[in-house]
């Protein structure tokens, strides 16, 4: 993002640019969190989901330390704290240092191949499976489910969409765990 620079002395700035605008994910209603389980060569595969949801990307510290995403996209203790309506974690283990930066999210959706990944302790909706397969099956339905303004209603709609996508039983190696509750009654949401 080009910034205007004014002349204030002997040194004159010709141009000032930031590598990445961190305000994009700080105020976004939907954020896709990328962990080291998603290699940079695969980032274009996430673009369809990002575009359908109008989402932006953020990353774990391990991802930014490897230079896979700019440091401005880092979320967690040593990065930014964000509060999107929906946070979709893909390929992140869910360690505290990262997830503390998204604890104010309305709904957290975690996708990981490890059924014991810590991200599932933080997730309202957790899907155990290869993220490629999960997104292929769910991207069209997820976009429709997340149109709702209320984040918990979105989680409920997402849970129903997961059920429809996996009708007839989950694909081999794919398990779905939904933890969506009504915040007023602490009761599970219908259909979740």
ABEGO torsion letter per residue (X at the ends): XBBBBBBAEABBBABBBBABBAAAAAABABBBBBBAABBAAAAAAAAAAAAAAGBBBBBBAAAAAAGABBAAABBEAABBBBBBABBBBBGBAGBAAAAAAAAABABBBBBBABAABAAAAABABBBBEBAAAAAAAAAAAAAAAAABABAAAAAAAAAAAAAAAABGEBBBGBBBBBBBBBAAAGBBBBGX
